Amino acid sequence: MSTTPDPAAVEAARTLTSTLAAAIADPTVPVETVEAAAWDAHNKIEAAGGDYIGVYLEANRPG
């Protein structure tokens, strides 16, 4: 059975991805900013059932 991952978890994964990209492009991005995005994504994905792969696949789906 395939289900669509929780939208809040998908959005948190997208935020984490963009935060990581920003930190790579600009090393002055505070570590705390990256950690906060990582924890937010982790917590929301766990709350939605822990389907990390499904969430990241949905977050990176073209379109």
C-alpha positions as CSV (number, residue, x, y, z in Angstrom):
1,M,0.0,0.0,0.0
2,S,1.4,3.4,-1.0
3,T,0.4,6.5,0.8
4,T,1.4,10.1,0.4
5,P,3.7,11.3,3.2
6,D,2.5,13.9,5.6
7,P,2.7,17.4,4.0
8,A,4.3,19.0,7.1
9,A,7.1,16.4,7.1
10,V,7.7,16.9,3.3
11,E,7.9,20.6,3.8
12,A,10.3,20.2,6.7
13,A,12.5,18.0,4.5
14,R,12.5,20.6,1.8
15,T,13.4,23.3,4.3
16,L,16.3,21.1,5.5
17,T,17.5,20.5,1.9
18,S,17.5,24.3,1.2
19,T,19.1,25.1,4.5
20,L,21.9,22.6,3.8
21,A,22.4,24.0,0.3
22,A,22.6,27.6,1.7
23,A,25.1,26.5,4.3
24,I,27.3,24.8,1.6
25,A,27.1,28.0,-0.5
26,D,27.7,30.4,2.4
27,P,29.8,29.1,5.3
28,T,28.6,31.9,7.5
29,V,25.2,30.2,7.9
30,P,25.2,29.3,11.6
31,V,25.5,25.7,12.6
32,E,22.5,26.3,14.8
33,T,20.4,27.1,11.8
34,V,21.3,23.8,10.1
35,E,20.7,21.9,13.4
36,A,17.3,23.5,13.9
37,A,16.2,22.5,10.4
38,A,17.6,19.0,10.8
39,W,15.8,18.5,14.2
40,D,12.5,19.9,12.8
41,A,12.6,17.6,9.8
42,H,13.5,14.6,12.1
43,N,10.7,15.4,14.6
44,K,8.1,15.9,11.9
45,I,9.0,12.8,10.0
46,E,9.0,10.7,13.2
47,A,5.6,12.2,14.2
48,A,4.3,11.2,10.7
49,G,5.4,7.6,11.1
50,G,9.1,7.6,10.4
51,D,9.0,7.1,6.6
52,Y,12.2,9.0,5.9
53,I,12.6,7.6,2.4
54,G,9.1,8.3,1.4
55,V,9.2,11.8,2.7
56,Y,12.5,12.6,0.9
57,L,11.3,11.0,-2.3
58,E,8.2,13.2,-2.2
59,A,10.2,16.3,-1.2
60,N,12.4,15.8,-4.3
61,R,9.7,14.8,-6.7
62,P,9.9,16.9,-9.9
63,G,7.1,19.3,-10.6
